[in-house]
Amino acid sequence: MNELSGKRQDDGGDRVARIQNALKGAELDAVICTLPSYVLMLSGYWPVIGTAVAVATVEGEVAVLVPQDELPFAEHGWANRIRTFQPGSLDQITTPASSANQPLRQLLHDMKIHCSRIGYEMSAASEPATYAGMHLYAHTVLDMLREAAPSAPLAPADTLIRRLAAAKTPHEVDRMRTACQIAEAAYAYGTPQIRAGAIETGIASLYRAGFSVYGMTNENVMRADGFAWCMSGPNSAEAAAAFAHSRHRQLQKGDLVLIHSNSYADGYWTDITRTYVLGQPDAKQKQIFAAIAEARAAAFTKIKPGVRAADVDLAAREVLRQHGFEREFPHSLGHGVGFASISANARPRIHPRSDELLETGMTFNIEPAVYIHGYGGVRHCDMVAVTETGMELLTDFQPLSPSSAG
């Protein structure tokens, strides 16, 4: 087991201060997280396999317990204490929880919080993918804590953690900008290749390749990739579903072609959709695009600190209702994106029933859409960040219009 220090402590200054304030307010001495997105939030390090553990204290100390082979990634975070361990062994068949128990006990003892009030994550969560397979400690987090710190009073801290994740620091918003810039390059590469006769799955693969290719040309990014889907013609109307699905369908002249993606740069995610017309748009397509553009603009004018998230949704929804598309917009206008990718419950929830207020630093998607079964769908999904006076559009590329492709 080794101990080192992270290299970018200055990047985490704002985040650490927010964690300290949140812990004081909750009367906790420390919080421990194992979900990769929350390890990233606490430490600036995004785990690969999901076996890492992060601990942050009310005194401002941040520590991570990481698999030995993930050390290069952990060193690029801001944890001032890094310990390594081996989740597996040839000496015996074991589990990550069993392997981490003793190192975690020693870490909490050295941090002098083994008898302190510790908060932990416990409730259900929607976690972005980190690798082809991902380990989740789930309920064993509590078992690990009981063994590593048997004298410590323990308390669920899910509300505190979700609140912390909702508003990003200036450094984190900047990382989101980088993720969106990579997506812009990927869309610029993929869009000119949309043409009649192409297959949905083939078009989707071009966009996905762009995320990793252009991501790795950025010297400040260690890991970049993502997912992309192409849904064309009548299939594009099915983009309203809970998951996207590219098929072996050939694109045809006159099709609506919807490209949806969730990409990442070092654990900071995007949620972006653009829709094109294959050929010249007809009158109905122009009408749909115009309605969505007006709804998008109405939502943007509402975004600023202190505004009810519900009011942003309702502003766009009312425009679509006036255009006769109320029933064709069956989902909420958006949700938190950044540490999350496609979780409808990530704060802020831009939903007609949301009771949340927007705060500076919140990042989320705005995705007005119209889906007509058997005909097609149009969605334009942007990423935005709340500023002190309004909002910043993070995806200011390929503007919403019935532009032709192919």
C-alpha positions, -999 to +999 in steps of 0.1 A: +000+000+000+015+033-011+007+069-001+011+098-025-004+132-032-026+144-061-011+169-085-040+194-090-051+204-055-057+240-067-084+227-091-103+212-062-103+242-039-138+253-046-151+218-044-134+210-012-148+242+004-183+232-007-179+197+008-167+213+041-197+236+043-221+207+035-206+185+061-208+212+087-245+218+079-252+181+082-232+178+114-209+151+098-172+148+102-166+130+069-183+115+039-173+084+020-182+076-017-177+046-040-198+054-070-173+066-097-192+098-104-191+108-067-155+098-063-148+122-092-168+149-075-149+145-042-114+140-055-111+150-092-103+113-101-127+092-122-123+055-114-121+030-142-134-002-128-154+012-098-134-003-069-120+030-057-131+047-025-130+085-018-132+101+017-136+139+024-135+155+058-149+186+074-113+197+079-108+198+042-088+166+037-095+144+007-082+109+004-087+081-022-081+044-019-074+032-055-064+000-073-027+000-081-032+001-118-054+032-116-028+052-098-019+074-129-055+086-131-058+092-093-026+113-094-044+138-117-070+145-090-067+168-060-067+143-032-039+151-007-037+115+004-037+086-021-034+049-010-033+020-033-045-016-029-049-048-050-086-057-055-076-093-066-049-118-056-034-151-068-030-161-032-067-164-027-101-158-044-113-126-029-136-096-035-128-059-038-147-052-006-126-078+013-094-066-002-102-029+006-112-035+042-078-034+059-065-005+038-097+014+044-094+008+082-058+021+082-068+051+060-096+062+083-074+057+114-046+078+099-071+105+090-083+104+126-119+099+117-123+062+126-145+072+156-161+102+138-196+108+123-193+095+088-219+098+060-222+073+032-241+067+000-269+042+001-299+050-021-305+039-057-285+057-083-281+059-121-244+057-128-227+065-161-206+038-177-169+039-168-156+008-187-169-023-204-177-037-170-181-018-137-179-029-101-205-015-076-200-019-039-238-013-032-248-023+003-213-036+011-203+000+016-220-001+050-205-035+058-170-021+050-175+009+072-187-011+101-156-032+099-132-004+091-146+020+117-167+000+142-169+029+167-179+055+141-216+068+141-228+062+105-255+080+086-269+079+050-257+111+032-274+107-002-293+140+000-260+158+009-241+141-020-268+148-046-270+184-035-232+188-039-233+172-073-260+195-086-240+227-088-205+225-105-175+246-095-159+269-121-132+243-127-159+216-133-178+238-156-146+243-176-142+206-178-178+204-192-168+230-218-140+207-229-163+177-231-187+198-253-159+210-275-148+174-282-185+166-290-185+196-314-156+182-333-172+147-335-204+161-348-185+182-374-168+150-385-200+128-386-226+151-400-212+155-436-213+117-439-251+115-435-264+105-469-291+084-486-282+047-486-261+049-455-271+026-426-281+039-392-256+018-373-228+029-396-236+066-392-237+062-354-203+045-354-188+076-372-200+099-344-188+076-317-153+073-332-151+111-332-154+112-294-124+092-287-103+104-317-108+141-310-108+136-273-073+122-273-060+151-293-066+173-262-035+172-241-056+179-209-078+148-214-068+113-203-100+094-212-126+103-238-153+083-255-190+080-256-221+066-272-240+077-303-272+066-320-287+073-353-325+071-357-340+079-391-374+083-408-401+067-387-375+054-363-366+089-352-401+092-335-390+064-311-362+086-297-388+096-270-383+062-254-361+055-224-333+043-246-320+050-281-316+023-307-298+024-340-310-001-365-300-016-399-322+008-418-310+026-449-315+064-448-338+077-475-343+111-491-367+132-471-359+114-438-356+131-405-322+119-391-318+122-354-283+118-339-283+114-301-251+111-280-238+108-245-200+114-245-175+121-218-141+136-211-125+123-179-159+115-164-177+148-173-206+138-195-226+155-223-261+149-235-265+162-271-290+156-299-291+172-334-317+164-361-312+169-398-333+165-429-319+143-457-326+166-486-347+197-487-372+201-458-409+201-466-435+223-450-443+200-421-407+196-412-402+233-413-432+237-390-418+212-364-383+228-364-398+263-360-419+252-330-389+235-313-367+266-320-393+289-303-397+265-274-359+264-269-357+302-269-385+305-244-367+281-221-334+299-224-350+332-214-361+317-181-327+303-170-310+321-142-303+316-105-334+315-083-358+304-110-380+274-105-369+245-127-405+238-134-409+272-149-382+265-175-400+233-185-434+250-186-421+279-208-411+255-235-441+232-231-465+261-235-449+271-268-452+235-281-489+235-269-496+267-289-481+250-320-504+220-315-476+196-304-484+193-266-491+155-269-460+150-291-437+161-263-441+133-237-409+138-216-395+165-193-374+193-208-342+182-192-322+170-162-288+174-146-259+164-167-222+164-159-215+138-132-246+121-146-254+114-182-290+102-187-305+102-153-339+119-153-335+123-115-302+141-116-307+176-102-319+200-114-349+182-128-363+204-155-397+189-150-433+204-148-435+191-112-400+200-100-398+221-068-360+228-073-345+263-078-317+269-103-283+278-088-251+292-104-230+263-116-258+239-124-253+221-157-282+204-175-297+196-209-325+214-226-342+191-251-375+203-266-388+177-291-417+166-313-423+129-319-450+118-344-455+081-345-451+066-379-437+098-393-406+109-374-391+129-346-372+161-341-352+168-310-325+195-303-307+188-270-282+214-257-260+216-227-263+247-206-247+261-174-263+285-151-243+317-146-246+345-120-269+365-144-283+339-167-269+310-187-241+299-209-248+277-239-221+250-239-231+234-272-232+264-295-227+245-327-249+232-356-278+255-347-313+244-347-328+246-382-342+223-408-308+221-424-304+195-451-278+168-450-265+144-476 
